[in-house]
Structures are given as structure tokens and as C-alpha cells.
Amino acid sequence: MLLRQLPFFGVMFVVGLVVLAYEPDYVDRDLFFAGITVTLGACALTIVVPWWRIATGWASVIPLADIVAAGLVVASGFRASLLLVLPALWLSTVYGVWGVVVGVVAGSVAAWVPDLLEPELASTDVQRLLLLPIVLIAVGTYLYLGERRSVARRDLLGSQSALLEETLEDARRDRRLLDSILNTIDVGVVALDGDGRITIINRAHAAMVQGRLRVGDHVSAHGGIDGYGADGTTPLGVDGSPLVRAARGERIERELTWWDYGRGRRVAFRVSAAQLRGSADERAGAVVVYQDLTAEMAALAQREDFVSSVSHELRTPLTSVLGYLEMAADDPTATDSVRGHLRVAERNAERLLHLVSDLLLAARTREGAVELEHELVDLRNVVAEAVQSQLPAASAANLTVRHDLTEPCRVPGDRSRLGQVIDNLLSNAIKYSRQGGQIDIELRPEPGAARLRVRDTGIGIAPADQEQLFSRFYRAPAVRHGSVQGTGLGLHLSRQIVEAHGGTIELTSELGAGTQVEITLPMPAVDERRRPA
């Protein structure tokens, strides 16, 4: 309950800070103060009340209280109708159709009542009042349908996994029952003996290989279908075949492979393999499972195309919005208060534009299409500029930033992209460091390479999370629900950019002690260098 309440509480907290900073008169308004009070009361209820002991429906009191709080804030004159979206999302995800209906109705009423009591409505108010219910309906319906699909998919995969585990457990007791069950599922299953010969091949896998492999065949026999790695281009060959690897005793964990059936038909399979043990714990064979993911991969590609397309479409209007905001802020007739609001809007628009740019770059890196400018760049200057730009944030967090940039390091590359990488590393070090911590930046030339290290004394990263930190959109569970915002794209893009420059990036961390990121970039000999950028 508390985790569901924290986003709304955090937004209201930020609203309170903004009001205190720019519009302190709102604090004296009874409705605004009542809205903040209701929010605090709802947050306290999530902590005090033992929700696990009472019926689930009673928990709806909290998001409804949030809607009331947002309505009171809006009624005070503070235009923040979008605050109503968060409790509506809560109701939609937890209570399904009922939650969508209640969230839309309650949110709309909370937004409409203050304005409908006014003698006159401006055209912008009418547009806003009509737009909010549409947004609540669209978002609530999307989340409800997405949750249903997600639950159904998890249930389906869970039932298939349970069924598969059950059949393997019963293999020694009842072979005919095992064959019957294996032949009813649409997951390909192959069992091998200790010598690498096929002992079981179910109907689904026989269809996958089009009958070219049979019981008794050795795993080295070619099934007539070419296999490729997860990138779809690297041939697996005989040694890379999942069956051959399983016969050698390897364990395979959900690896993606592609099969080429010719004539443009390719099928994606997620392959897992486990070793079978005898009564004396000796290796007795292996089981290899193939799950067809072609439809899921196609859906994933469509999602990526959608994100890329939407990001591209958002970029142009956002640039225009930023331009007009800057013009409005520079208008000599604007009051200081208006300028303050415009600057807040401008900062948030710039943040959104940065996010859109990251999404577009992520899409290009996925397609292997990172475009780089080729010039000679002195990393010392790039790092110094990045440090200078991050110093205000470090000072605000009471962090000490020490850097050693005594020697020039001229590398061929894209100055802007390399600056983006360094900004990401410094930003992460600042965001995840404790008050009073320290950040060390060291740049050293080495024979044929430039080496950059960024160390912090922050919260550190658990070993289980370190392997996935460079994956797109991944954020460690320890920070995903925390106060630090992020998209999970920074380290992924940094690695793509560094590798596009022919370099490497490595991360080491100890939970509670800090993190170090090390970047190595190729550096030409002195006689190969041109004027640095």
C-alpha cells in the first residue's frame, strides 16, 4: 500500500515545495491546505492500517482520498488536474473495470466541480475539462487491458512450466504417461542420454525439425536447418548447437536462437537445457526445451518501432514549445512570477526532450546505426566541461568532486557523444551518492589507449543487478521505487557509444561501499594525431 501511495505523495510534496518557492500565498488558502492535509492523512493510513487483514475493497479508500486531495488543490486555484491521473491508475490496476469506472467518474467530478461553480468558463478551461476524462479513460483502459494480458501470459507460461516440470519428474515412473503429456504441449522437448543420443523427441519438436531428427540419432547429426545466435547473423555451427552443448554437459538458461527455414522464413526459439543425474549423481543425459518466440519477437519489434516513431513525432513539437517558452520568458511585460513558472515549464520540456532524444538514440543503437562525428578530441577538455556542468548538483548534495586531468588524452571520436557518456556517469555518481560523499575522476593516457575512471562512495549495486545494468530500460529494484528518477537508458547508451568508438566500459561495485566505472578508448600514436577538438 505504501509503495502505491508514494508516487502521489511525492508529486504532492513537489507541488508543496514549488508553491512555497514561487506562490507562498497558496499556503494560506484553506482548500490548498486541506488537500495537503488529506494527502498526509492518506499516507499515514497506508502505514498504520493492517490492510492485509481486511477486505481488498477497503483499500480503495486511499486512492479515493487522493482524488479528494487533488480536487481540493485544484479547487484552491492551483491548476494541477493531472494529479488525478495517479489515483485513477491505482484504481484501474487493482480493481479492474470497477476501478476504471470509479477512477474516471471520481477524477472527473473532482476536476469539474470547482470550475462548474464559476460563473464563466474560459475556452481553455472547457478544453481541459473535456480532455481530462478522455485521458483518464484511455490510460485506465490501457492499464486494465495490459494487466489482463500480462496475467494471462504469466498464467499460461506458469502452467506450461509446471506441466513440463511435472512430466520430467514422472519420467522414471511412467514413460507412456510422459510421452502422452509431452505430445500435448506446443513446446519442443528433446531428451538425450549420456552419450549424446536422442531418447525422446516430442511431437512439437519433431514438427520444428520437420521430421529430420529421430530417436536414436546422435546430436551431431544436422537437422537440415541453419541456426543462428541471438543477433540473427552469427552461425551456431555444430559446436554451437544447443543439443551438442547439452550433450557436453553445459547448462543453457533461456538463450535466444534463430532458425532459418529458407525462403525468408525465420523462427525464434528460447532454448533452455538442464542436465539429468543418475542415482549416484552421475550425469545421465540432458533435456533441451525449445519455446517458439517468433510472435513475441515480432511484437517486441513493433513496440520498438512504435516507441521510435512516437519519440520522433514528439521531438519537433517539443523543440517548438521550448522556443516559445524561451520567447515568453524573455518578454519584458512578463512578471517575475510568470517568468518563474515559464522557467519551470522550460526545464521540464528540456527534460522531456532529452528523454525523447535518448529513446531515439536507443532505437538507433538497437539497429546498429549510431552515427559518429570523426575528429580528434581531447578527453581532458570534455571531462573538465562535464565536471563543471555537474558541480552545482554535486554541491547541492554536499558531495566532494576530485579530478586528476593533468595529461592530455587525444582520441578520435565524436565530442558530443563522448560528452554524453561522461555526463551520464557523473550524473549517476551524484544521484546515487550519500550526503557528504566523494566522487573521484581520473584520466590517464596509456600506450595505445586512454583510460577514464569515475569512482563514488555511493550506495553501491548488488551483484545480481550488475549483470543487467547495461540492458535497456533496466533499473535495479533497490532504486526503481526510490526517489531518484531515471529511465534505465543511461548506461545502455553509454556502452553503445563507447563500443561504437572501439572502446570498452566496465563497472565494478560493492553494495554499501560505492561504484567504479572504467572506460578505455583507443588512442593513436603521437604522429597520427591531428588538432584536438
C-alpha positions, -999 to 999 in steps of 0.1 A, spaced: 0 0 0 28 24 9 46 18 -24 14 26 -43 9 58 -23 44 71 -26 42 84 -62 12 106 -54 27 117 -21 59 125 -39 41 146 -65 21 165 -38 53 170 -19 70 186 -50 38 207 -56 41 219 -20 78 228 -25 70 247 -57 42 266 -41 64 275 -11 91 287 -36 70 306 -61 34 310 -48 35 311 -10 1 327 -9 -14 293 -17 -4 280 17 -29 304 33 -58 291 12 -80 267 32 -87 244 2 -50 240 -7 -40 233 29 -69 208 32 -56 190 1 -21 187 16 -36 175 49 -58 148 32 -27 136 14 -7 133 46 -36 115 63 -39 90 34 -2 83 36 -4 78 73 -33 53 68 -12 32 45 13 28 73 -10 24 103 -39 3 90 -32 -35 87 -46 -37 52 -37 -74 48 -63 -83 75 -93 -66 59 -111 -70 26 -94 -57 -5 -122 -33 -14 -115 -11 17 -81 -3 2 -99 19 -24 -103 45 4 -67 56 -1 -68 64 -39 -103 80 -34 -88 101 -6 -60 111 -31 -86 121 -56 -103 143 -29 -69 158 -21 -62 166 -57 -97 180 -61 -91 203 -31 -58 215 -45 -74 222 -79 -104 240 -62 -79 263 -45 -69 277 -78 -38 257 -84 -41 242 -119 -29 206 -114 -57 184 -127 -32 158 -139 -26 149 -103 -59 130 -106 -43 105 -130 -22 88 -103 -50 76 -81 -70 67 -112 -41 45 -123 -41 28 -89 -78 20 -91 -75 7 -126 -46 -17 -120 -60 -31 -87 -98 -32 -92 -102 -38 -129 -133 -25 -147 -148 -12 -114 -116 7 -107 -115 23 -142 -152 35 -138 -147 48 -103 -114 64 -112 -128 82 -143 -160 93 -125 -144 104 -93 -115 121 -111 -138 139 -135 -160 151 -107 -130 164 -87 -118 183 -117 -152 196 -129 -169 208 -97 -146 238 -89 -148 251 -125 -185 244 -129 -192 266 -98 -175 295 -116 -199 320 -133 -180 318 -165 -157 292 -181 -128 301 -204 -124 281 -236 -91 267 -223 -110 255 -191 -136 237 -213 -109 220 -233 -91 210 -201 -123 196 -185 -131 176 -216 -96 163 -221 -91 150 -185 -118 124 -186 -106 112 -220 -71 109 -206 -84 90 -176 -105 66 -197 -76 59 -221 -49 54 -195 -72 34 -172 -84 11 -200 -49 6 -214 -36 -4 -180 -65 -27 -173 -62 -45 -206 -24 -46 -203 -28 -61 -168 -52 -87 -180 -29 -97 -209 1 -98 -185 -17 -120 -160 -30 -143 -187 5 -146 -202 21 -153 -168 -6 -179 -160 0 -196 -194 38 -197 -190 35 -208 -154 11 -236 -163 34 -248 -191 64 -246 -169 46 -266 -141 34 -291 -166 69 -296 -181 85 -300 -147 58 -325 -137 64 -346 -167 101 -347 -162 97 -357 -126 75 -386 -136 98 -398 -164 113 -427 -145 79 -439 -132 57 -438 -162 72 -435 -197 39 -438 -215 23 -410 -194 54 -388 -201 51 -394 -238 14 -386 -237 19 -353 -219 49 -342 -239 30 -346 -271 1 -324 -260 21 -293 -254 34 -268 -280 69 -266 -266 97 -286 -282 114 -311 -259 144 -333 -266 159 -357 -241 195 -371 -245 213 -399 -229 248 -398 -215 263 -405 -250 246 -376 -267 219 -397 -285 183 -387 -286 160 -407 -264 129 -386 -265 117 -361 -291 82 -348 -287 57 -341 -314 62 -303 -313 99 -306 -318 95 -332 -345 74 -307 -363 100 -280 -357 128 -300 -374 103 -313 -400 110 -349 -391 147 -348 -399 158 -359 -363 146 -392 -348 151 -411 -316 185 -428 -317 202 -401 -337 233 -385 -324 232 -348 -316 259 -341 -341 236 -351 -370 225 -320 -389 188 -314 -389 188 -296 -422 180 -262 -406 207 -235 -401 208 -220 -367 220 -185 -357 227 -168 -324 206 -141 -307 218 -114 -332 204 -135 -360 236 -133 -381 262 -154 -362 260 -190 -373 259 -215 -345 276 -243 -363 279 -278 -350 297 -268 -318 272 -241 -310 241 -263 -314 221 -264 -282 218 -302 -284 256 -306 -288 263 -282 -260 238 -300 -237 255 -333 -246 288 -319 -235 273 -312 -201 265 -275 -205 236 -258 -188 216 -234 -210 195 -206 -195 168 -192 -218 191 -184 -247 176 -169 -279 184 -186 -312 171 -182 -347 163 -210 -372 164 -203 -409 140 -225 -429 149 -208 -462 128 -186 -485 128 -158 -459 112 -178 -431 129 -174 -398 117 -186 -364 129 -175 -330 133 -200 -302 142 -196 -265 163 -226 -256 170 -240 -221 189 -271 -212 193 -290 -179 214 -320 -171 199 -352 -158 216 -370 -129 216 -407 -120 211 -423 -86 248 -418 -79 247 -382 -90 265 -390 -122 255 -373 -155 229 -394 -172 219 -372 -200 202 -339 -207 168 -323 -215 166 -294 -240 135 -273 -244 126 -251 -273 99 -224 -270 87 -206 -301 91 -168 -295 86 -157 -331 53 -139 -323 67 -123 -291 98 -111 -310 76 -96 -337 55 -79 -311 87 -66 -294 99 -52 -327 66 -35 -332 68 -20 -298 103 -7 -305 91 8 -338 62 24 -320 84 40 -294 108 52 -320 80 67 -341 63 84 -312 96 98 -300 104 112 -334 70 128 -337 73 143 -302 107 159 -309 96 186 -334 67 200 -313 89 199 -282 115 219 -299 89 244 -309 75 245 -273 109 252 -259 114 281 -284 81 297 -275 87 292 -238 121 310 -241 105 338 -261 77 342 -235 102 342 -206 122 370 -223 91 391 -228 97 424 -209 60 426 -200 60 393 -181 61 394 -143 88 377 -122 62 351 -111 52 343 -147 89 340 -157 94 316 -128 66 294 -140 78 296 -176 113 285 -165 99 255 -146 80 246 -177 111 251 -199 132 229 -176 106 201 -177 103 204 -215 140 202 -218 140 171 -197 113 155 -218 132 164 -250 163 148 -235 143 117 -228 130 117 -264 165 120 -277 176 91 -256 148 69 -269 157 78 -304 193 70 -298 184 37 -281 164 28 -312 193 36 -335 218 16 -314 194 -14 -315 196 -12 -353 234 -7 -352 231 27 -367 250 50 -343 263 80 -363 295 95 -350 315 126 -360 351 117 -366 376 143 -352 404 143 -327 390 150 -292 410 159 -261 392 139 -234 407 162 -208 386 191 -220 355 170 -224 358 157 -188 365 192 -175 334 206 -191 313 177 -178 326 182 -143 319 219 -144 283 214 -156 277 188 -128 293 208 -99 261 226 -89 243 193 -85 272 179 -65 273 210 -43 236 207 -36 242 171 -25 272 181 -3 295 160 -24 332 165 -30 343 161 -66 381 154 -71 396 151 -105 430 143 -119 432 156 -155 469 166 -158 478 150 -190 461 154 -225 444 124 -239 436 129 -276 413 102 -291 395 100 -324 357 102 -319 326 123 -315 330 150 -289 292 154 -283 286 116 -278 317 112 -256 304 142 -235 271 125 -232 288 93 -218 307 113 -192 277 133 -182 258 101 -177 285 86 -155 289 118 -134 251 122 -131 247 86 -118 276 91 -93 259 122 -79 224 108 -78 233 76 -60 259 90 -36 251 98 1 253 133 15 289 142 22 303 116 -1 331 118 -26 335 114 -63 369 108 -79 376 112 -116 409 101 -131 420 103 -167 453 87 -178 469 81 -211 484 46 -217 502 30 -246 476 30 -274 446 38 -251 431 65 -228 416 52 -195 389 71 -176 378 61 -141 348 75 -122 345 63 -86 320 72 -60 312 64 -24 275 58 -30 250 31 -22 266 6 -45 249 -21 -66 240 -57 -57 260 -84 -76 227 -98 -90 219 -64 -106 253 -56 -120 250 -81 -149 218 -63 -162 228 -27 -157 238 -22 -193 204 -35 -206 179 -11 -220 154 3 -195 168 -17 -166 169 -2 -132 179 -21 -101 150 -29 -77 167 -10 -49 163 23 -68 133 16 -90 108 26 -63 130 52 -47 130 90 -51 157 91 -78 141 93 -112 156 76 -143 148 57 -175 173 29 -174 188 41 -207 220 60 -195 244 31 -190 230 12 -220 236 42 -243 270 48 -228 281 13 -236 268 16 -272 286 49 -277 318 36 -262 318 4 -282 310 24 -314 343 42 -307 361 8 -304 364 11 -267 352 -8 -236 332 1 -205 333 -19 -172 315 -15 -139 325 -28 -105 306 -21 -74 302 -32 -38 269 -28 -20 271 0 5 306 10 -5 304 26 -39 308 21 -76 336 25 -102 331 28 -139 361 24 -162 362 34 -198 390 25 -222 392 42 -256 418 36 -284 443 64 -287 465 68 -318 503 74 -316 515 109 -314 524 112 -351 489 101 -361 471 129 -342 456 160 -357 445 192 -339 423 183 -309 386 194 -308 
